[in-house]
């Protein structure tokens, strides 16, 4: 697996570090993405990459991992980290309309 670029603004990095310094991204059996600052309670094989001040753990079972993960801080329903890929934000943008320019 090629090492992805991990992008995170200062506020996101601070939040991650304040909560243990790790981000875990995995897919469940239905292919839905999960992003948590603690590892899952079930067995998942991860490949780890160093971000700026934190460690990013990507599920090796994600069939087509992106070249870039963008970590963002969400505030609803509680403050948490989300991981976006390839310029696509589910529910906001259409992955087919992402401009590669």
C-alpha positions, 0 to 999 in steps of 0.5 A: 500500500502506498503511503497516503498524504494526510492533511489536517488543519491545526485545530484538528491536529490539536484535537487528535493529540489531546485525545491520544494522538491516533486516528483509526479509519476502517470500513465495516462489512457493508463498506461504510467508513468509520473514523475514531480516535480509539481502535475498534473493539473488534479485530481490524488490520491497520497500516500506520502512517505518521501525520504531523504530531499524530499517527493515522491508522488505515484499515488494510481491508479498504479496497481502494484507499485514497492517495490523500486523506483530509481530516476535518473537525466536526461539531455535531452531534459532538466534537469529532474527527472525520476523514474525507478522501479524494476531495469527496465529502459524503452528503456534500459533494458528488464524487463524480464532479470532483475537479482533478485540475 
